[in-house]
Amino acid sequence: MRLTKTLVLGFAAMLLGGGAQAADLPVKAKAIEYVKICSLYGAGFYYIPGTDTCIKLGGYMRIDAVFGSSSDFDAANRGLGGAQNRLSNYYTTQSRQDLKIDTRTATEYGVVRTFAELVFTWRTGTYAGAGTTGVNGATSYTTAAASQVAGGSLGLYYAFIQFGGFTFGKAESQFRTPWAEYPANSMELPGSAGWDPVNQISYTADFGQGITASISAQDQVQNYTTNVWNVSGATAAGLAAGVYGATDISGSRAPDLVARVRVDQAWGLFQASFAAHENHAAYYGASEVTGHPGDKWGWAGQLALSIKNLPTGAGDSINLTGVYTNGASSYNFHDYLGYSFAMYGGTNVAGAYQSLGLAGVSDSVFVTGAGQEMTTTYGFNGGYTHNWDPYWNTSIFGAWAAVRYNNTAKGYICGAFVTTLALSNGAPGCNPDFNYAVVGTRTGWTPVKDLTFSAELAYMMLDQKYAGGSTVTLPLQAGIAKPAATYELKDQNSLVLLLRAQKNF
């Protein structure tokens, strides 16, 4: 027995470096700090070990297939999708992993919150480029990393800090509603400021009973600027794509100033929003000495209403939004929807190759030597969702929006159409105003918690205002394989089907 004990101790001493004695062997284990549930901020929060900060992780995995469009969740209304030929996709797919990171820390000044949402996305690309040997085929599949076979893209949707009623960073615009352009749908709709988060400094006062008021200074670049066009720089190729001039957006001078009042209670939600948007154009020509138009402020106003728990069923809801803008069109036509439209179809006009629906959205237009002319838009969207049972729901949705140019702006744009595209009816037959509408329905099935399969069908209509029978003469458009020919200007439409599988966690 003594020999056995000696051998065991000797072996242990060898493992410990040969210098340990028997009395050195018992070592007290270091205390393990287990992750503890944090019940202060709702389900799903846990204390970060060694801190008093609570964290919650969430997100989703989403797989989409869009049939009838080359765009994600949008109609075939421009580019290769709008061309409606052999270069257009019959379907487009996307896979996305979303990760949300939410932290809360209790302090003597109140709760400090940070929130970030990151997405990893891969989507189908489109064939692009004109052949170099006289054959109009693709020279490359896509140049976007998001669509390369072994590629993808990283997106940062949200990244903000909240403290004492203030929000700093990339968060939802204080102008938008909780549903934005998705009142009961996933396809893109006009009639709202859009979903896109934006960098901002905001303050929200909470008066209790679900009543809040917010003021904000938010970044206007990209998210909240459509087009500032110098029509003197219009080209035949640009006009054929719904681009009515040379892009003349300049550097940022002032953020968008936003105010919002919201009542959010058990019955539903009411919201009124207002935004002021500065239009700051660049130079008339290639250098400073050419001069520039003066700055002009635009604005947008919005009213929204949500009604919950309708008598038609538990969880049923109606969401409605109406918006009016002058010189701030992105609060109606958001950046996911697109700011120019060129849709091709058939024609019965003798001598015309095909028909074409053209439309362009701007904040302002001008010509060299003149000031900016503000563009007016208005529209609405709405949706109704009915829950048949805990597993099935169906929604119907719709949107309608209008773009209106004043007489001076129409004169600029129509002059370009007559001289550059040889508009057949001349200036009297020219009117760049248009309406854009979408109607659709969606049905979802949730067989188990947080897993939903859905199908959504949307019909889009472009109602242009050029005189009936008007034609234009377009140059060769090699990128979409459209020949130099005469085209009838005509209303167009598009039907799109979206199939989706999504697992939340």
SVG drawing of the C-alpha trace seen along z (x, -y; Angstrom):
<svg xmlns="http://www.w3.org/2000/svg" viewBox="-66 -83 78 85">
<polyline fill="none" stroke="black" stroke-width="0.4" points="0.0,0.0 2.8,-2.4 4.6,-1.5 1.4,-2.3 1.0,-5.6 4.6,-6.5 4.3,-5.7 1.1,-7.8 2.7,-10.8 5.8,-10.4 3.8,-10.4 1.9,-13.5 5.1,-15.2 6.5,-14.5 3.4,-16.0 3.8,-19.2 7.4,-19.6 9.1,-17.3 9.4,-19.8 6.0,-19.5 5.5,-17.8 2.5,-15.8 1.3,-18.7 1.2,-20.9 -1.3,-18.7 -4.7,-19.9 -5.5,-23.2 -8.7,-25.0 -10.7,-25.3 -11.3,-28.9 -15.0,-29.9 -17.0,-29.6 -19.1,-32.7 -22.3,-31.4 -24.4,-33.5 -27.4,-34.8 -30.8,-35.7 -31.5,-39.5 -35.2,-40.1 -35.1,-43.9 -35.7,-44.4 -37.9,-41.5 -37.3,-38.0 -34.1,-37.0 -31.7,-39.2 -28.6,-37.9 -25.9,-39.5 -22.6,-39.7 -20.3,-37.8 -18.4,-40.2 -20.5,-43.2 -23.9,-44.8 -24.7,-45.0 -27.5,-42.9 -27.4,-41.6 -29.9,-40.0 -29.1,-38.3 -31.6,-37.8 -32.1,-37.8 -33.4,-35.7 -32.4,-33.5 -34.3,-34.4 -34.5,-32.8 -36.3,-34.7 -37.2,-34.0 -38.7,-36.8 -40.3,-35.7 -40.9,-38.2 -38.2,-40.8 -34.5,-41.4 -34.7,-43.4 -35.1,-42.3 -38.7,-42.8 -39.4,-45.3 -41.3,-45.3 -39.5,-45.0 -39.6,-48.7 -36.1,-49.8 -32.8,-48.6 -32.6,-45.0 -35.8,-44.1 -37.8,-46.8 -36.3,-45.8 -38.4,-42.7 -36.1,-40.8 -33.6,-37.9 -31.3,-39.9 -34.0,-40.1 -34.1,-37.7 -37.2,-35.5 -36.4,-35.1 -34.0,-36.6 -33.0,-34.9 -31.5,-36.0 -30.2,-34.4 -29.7,-36.5 -28.5,-36.0 -29.5,-38.8 -28.0,-39.4 -29.3,-41.8 -27.2,-42.8 -29.1,-44.7 -27.4,-45.8 -28.8,-47.6 -27.0,-49.1 -28.7,-50.6 -26.9,-53.8 -27.7,-56.6 -28.8,-58.7 -31.1,-56.0 -30.7,-53.1 -27.9,-53.2 -28.8,-51.2 -26.8,-50.2 -28.3,-48.4 -26.8,-47.0 -28.2,-45.0 -25.9,-43.3 -26.8,-41.3 -24.9,-39.0 -26.5,-38.8 -26.0,-36.8 -28.3,-37.4 -28.6,-36.5 -26.9,-39.0 -27.9,-40.0 -25.9,-39.6 -24.5,-43.0 -22.4,-44.6 -22.5,-44.7 -20.6,-42.3 -17.5,-43.6 -17.8,-41.6 -21.1,-42.9 -23.0,-40.3 -25.0,-41.8 -24.4,-39.4 -23.1,-39.7 -19.4,-40.4 -19.7,-39.7 -22.2,-38.2 -22.0,-41.0 -19.5,-43.2 -21.3,-43.4 -19.7,-41.4 -23.1,-40.6 -23.8,-38.5 -20.5,-36.8 -20.5,-33.0 -18.3,-32.9 -19.0,-36.4 -21.8,-38.2 -22.1,-41.5 -22.1,-42.8 -24.7,-45.3 -25.1,-47.5 -28.7,-48.3 -28.6,-49.8 -25.8,-51.1 -27.0,-53.6 -26.7,-54.6 -29.7,-55.7 -29.3,-57.6 -31.6,-60.0 -34.1,-60.3 -31.4,-60.9 -30.5,-58.7 -27.1,-58.9 -26.2,-57.0 -27.8,-55.0 -31.5,-54.5 -34.9,-54.6 -35.9,-58.1 -38.1,-59.9 -40.3,-60.7 -41.2,-57.1 -43.9,-54.9 -43.2,-51.6 -44.3,-49.8 -42.8,-52.3 -43.4,-51.0 -44.6,-47.6 -48.1,-48.1 -49.0,-44.4 -46.4,-43.3 -42.7,-42.7 -42.7,-44.2 -41.7,-47.8 -44.4,-50.5 -44.4,-54.3 -46.3,-56.5 -43.8,-56.7 -40.3,-57.7 -39.1,-54.1 -37.5,-51.7 -33.8,-52.8 -32.2,-53.8 -30.2,-57.0 -27.4,-58.7 -29.0,-61.2 -29.1,-63.0 -32.6,-62.8 -34.4,-63.5 -37.7,-61.9 -39.9,-63.1 -42.2,-60.6 -45.4,-62.1 -46.8,-58.7 -49.9,-56.8 -48.0,-56.0 -47.7,-59.7 -44.2,-60.8 -42.7,-63.7 -39.4,-63.6 -37.1,-66.1 -34.2,-65.0 -31.3,-66.2 -30.6,-63.4 -28.3,-62.8 -29.9,-63.6 -27.3,-62.1 -28.5,-59.0 -31.4,-58.0 -33.3,-61.2 -32.2,-62.8 -33.7,-61.6 -32.3,-63.7 -31.3,-67.3 -31.2,-67.5 -29.6,-70.1 -31.8,-69.6 -29.3,-71.4 -27.1,-68.3 -29.8,-65.9 -28.7,-63.2 -30.6,-60.9 -29.3,-57.9 -30.3,-59.4 -33.8,-60.5 -34.4,-57.0 -33.8,-55.7 -36.0,-58.2 -33.1,-60.4 -34.2,-64.0 -30.8,-65.7 -27.3,-65.7 -27.1,-64.7 -26.1,-67.9 -26.2,-67.0 -23.6,-68.8 -22.0,-68.4 -24.0,-68.4 -24.7,-71.8 -27.6,-71.0 -29.2,-67.9 -32.8,-67.2 -34.8,-68.6 -37.5,-66.2 -40.3,-66.5 -42.8,-63.8 -45.8,-63.3 -47.0,-59.8 -49.8,-58.2 -49.2,-54.4 -51.8,-52.6 -53.6,-49.3 -56.2,-50.4 -53.5,-51.3 -51.3,-54.2 -51.6,-57.7 -48.6,-59.7 -47.9,-63.1 -44.5,-63.8 -42.8,-66.8 -39.4,-67.1 -37.4,-70.1 -34.9,-69.2 -32.3,-71.5 -31.6,-71.2 -28.0,-72.2 -27.0,-72.0 -23.5,-71.9 -22.2,-74.1 -23.8,-74.7 -20.7,-73.6 -17.4,-71.9 -15.8,-74.5 -16.6,-77.1 -16.6,-80.0 -19.8,-78.6 -21.9,-79.6 -24.7,-77.7 -28.4,-78.0 -29.3,-79.1 -30.2,-76.7 -33.9,-76.0 -35.5,-74.2 -38.1,-71.5 -40.5,-69.9 -42.6,-66.8 -45.6,-66.1 -47.1,-62.8 -50.2,-61.4 -50.4,-57.7 -53.0,-55.5 -52.8,-51.9 -55.8,-50.1 -55.2,-46.9 -57.3,-44.0 -60.1,-44.4 -63.4,-42.5 -62.5,-40.4 -60.0,-38.4 -57.3,-38.4 -54.2,-40.2 -55.9,-41.7 -54.7,-45.1 -55.0,-48.0 -52.1,-50.3 -52.6,-53.6 -50.1,-56.3 -50.5,-59.5 -47.6,-61.8 -47.2,-65.1 -43.8,-66.6 -42.4,-69.6 -38.7,-69.5 -38.3,-66.4 -39.5,-63.5 -37.6,-60.7 -40.1,-61.0 -42.6,-59.5 -40.5,-57.6 -37.8,-55.9 -34.4,-54.7 -35.3,-51.0 -38.0,-51.8 -35.9,-53.6 -36.0,-57.2 -36.3,-56.5 -38.4,-54.1 -38.1,-52.7 -40.5,-49.9 -40.9,-48.3 -43.9,-46.6 -45.8,-46.0 -47.3,-48.6 -49.9,-49.0 -48.6,-52.3 -47.4,-52.1 -43.7,-52.5 -43.0,-52.0 -40.7,-49.2 -42.1,-48.8 -43.8,-50.9 -42.0,-52.5 -43.1,-53.9 -40.8,-56.6 -40.9,-58.4 -38.4,-60.2 -38.5,-61.4 -36.5,-64.5 -36.3,-66.9 -35.7,-69.8 -34.7,-70.6 -33.1,-73.6 -31.3,-74.7 -28.0,-76.5 -28.4,-80.1 -31.7,-79.6 -32.8,-78.6 -34.2,-75.3 -37.8,-74.4 -39.2,-72.2 -40.9,-68.9 -44.2,-68.0 -45.3,-64.5 -48.1,-62.9 -49.3,-59.5 -50.5,-56.9 -50.1,-53.2 -52.2,-50.9 -52.7,-47.2 -55.1,-44.9 -53.9,-41.7 -56.3,-39.0 -55.3,-36.0 -57.4,-32.9 -55.9,-31.0 -52.6,-30.8 -50.9,-29.3 -52.3,-31.2 -52.8,-34.8 -53.6,-36.8 -53.1,-40.4 -54.2,-42.8 -52.2,-46.0 -52.0,-48.8 -50.2,-52.1 -50.6,-55.1 -48.2,-58.0 -48.0,-60.9 -45.2,-63.1 -46.0,-66.6 -43.7,-69.2 -44.6,-72.9 -45.0,-74.6 -41.4,-76.0 -39.9,-72.5 -42.2,-71.0 -40.9,-73.5 -37.3,-72.5 -37.9,-68.8 -40.2,-68.9 -37.6,-71.1 -35.1,-68.3 -37.6,-65.7 -38.4,-67.6 -34.9,-68.5 -33.1,-65.3 -35.6,-62.5 -37.7,-64.1 -41.0,-63.8 -43.6,-63.4 -46.3,-65.7 -43.9,-68.4 -44.2,-70.4 -48.0,-70.3 -47.9,-66.5 -45.3,-66.5 -46.0,-66.0 -43.4,-64.4 -46.0,-64.0 -46.9,-60.4 -48.6,-58.1 -47.2,-54.9 -49.5,-52.3 -49.1,-48.8 -51.8,-46.4 -51.2,-42.9 -51.9,-40.1 -49.8,-38.0 -50.5,-34.7 -48.2,-33.3 -48.1,-29.9 -46.3,-29.5 -46.3,-25.7 -44.1,-26.1 -43.1,-29.1 -40.9,-31.6 -40.8,-29.7 -42.9,-31.2 -43.4,-30.4 -45.1,-33.1 -46.2,-33.8 -46.9,-37.4 -48.3,-38.6 -48.0,-42.3 -49.2,-44.1 -47.5,-47.4 -48.8,-50.1 -47.0,-53.1 -49.5,-55.8 -47.6,-58.3 -49.1,-61.6 -47.6,-62.0 -50.2,-62.5 -51.7,-59.3 -49.8,-58.0 -46.7,-60.1 -43.5,-58.6 -39.8,-59.3 -36.7,-58.3 -34.1,-56.6 -30.4,-55.7 -29.0,-52.2 -29.0,-51.1 -26.4,-48.4 -26.7,-47.7 -30.2,-46.4 -30.1,-45.4 -32.7,-48.0 -32.1,-49.1 -32.1,-52.7 -35.7,-53.1 -39.0,-54.8 -40.9,-53.9 -44.5,-54.7 -44.8,-56.4 -47.4,-54.3 -48.5,-53.2 -46.9,-49.9 -47.4,-47.3 -45.6,-44.4 -46.6,-41.3 -44.2,-39.9 -44.4,-36.9 -42.3,-36.7 -41.8,-33.4 -40.1,-33.5 -39.0,-31.2 -37.9,-32.9 -36.8,-31.5 -36.5,-34.1 -34.5,-33.5"/>
</svg>
